[in-house]
Amino acid sequence: MAQRLEGKAVADAIGEQLKIDVAALKAKGVTPTLGIIRVGAKGPDLSYEKGATKRCEEVGAAVKVYELPEDVTQDKLIATIKSANDDKGVHGILLFRPLPKHIDDNAACGAILPAKDMDGITDGSQAGIYSDSGKGFPPCTADSVMHILDHYKIDPSGKKVVVLGRSTVIGKPVSMLLLKRNGTVTICHSKTANLPEVVKAADIVVVAMGRALSVGKDSFKAGQYVIDVGVNPNPVPKPAVEDKSWKSTVGDVKFDEVEPIVAGLSPVPGGVGSVTNAILVAHVVEAAKRANA
Ligand code: NAP
């Protein structure tokens, strides 16, 4: 039976280190501060904001929320982003998306300074990942995958790594991060032929397709480590008779049939998604360190 690569243990370990790092910054008069820019008051944004604020407070970091109305003009939003860029007391910026339709997403993201871009959404941050310049930050989810591997001592160096998905949020950046760590990386997508065969040849598999329960036992073999990034509504309806094993959210991997085969597998929920807030705060603390080096 596979080792469960639980996210909570990873997030807790990151949190303990962040407490030490934040205390050291505070001793120098610096309180790492995340600026959250929120347009409107959508439920998912409010719950993300609540989780991020809790994580920041747990380690002694601060949060400043820039709350704008749903009908804010693009100019006003960009002016707000620029004021957060210019504020030396704000070390990192998180812009909640999707933005309302009347706002140009590229223009808004492009206004964030890469040095303050906590979720790798600017071209500057993405260039930093590909050029290895150390500028900006990778997307929190991609970085979470790397921290899960590190925490469970799964070293990608010299290993065959297969990444399912090539989005700019997960597939591409995580592939670059794995390549940087000397993995031999194959990136798969919807046109990849013989996918089960390709996946079976890997030592480490990162699954980020957004296709609920779509990868099953025919794709895996003994000894593999699998990180399931997918977060999808369960296509299996809630049973009429209570079944405690039923979850409203599922990953891309058929957990129950793959768990008996592989060496390690991250659960959904409770895997990658449990680490992303801790990584967000880690990025804020790192940005504060860089700004005060
Ligand atoms: P996305 O932009 O829709 O990209 C999906 C990728 O999967 C695309 O590259 C697509 O290929 C590929 N794909 C789709 N069907 C495939 C198939 N049958 N075989 C092989 N490849 C296939 O999705 P995303 O934003 O990267 O998100 C992926 C998943 O991660 C989603 O479930 C999302 O909810 C989840 N997510 C989780 C977290 C977290 O914190 N855990 C954070 C963000 C996102 P093409 O390029 O050819 O279309």
Residues whose N, C-alpha, C, O or C-beta is under 5 A from the ligand:
A	BS01	NAP	T141 L164 G165 R166 S167 V169 I170 G171 C188 H189 S190 K191 A208 M209 G210 R211 V229 G230 V231 N232 V272 G273 T276
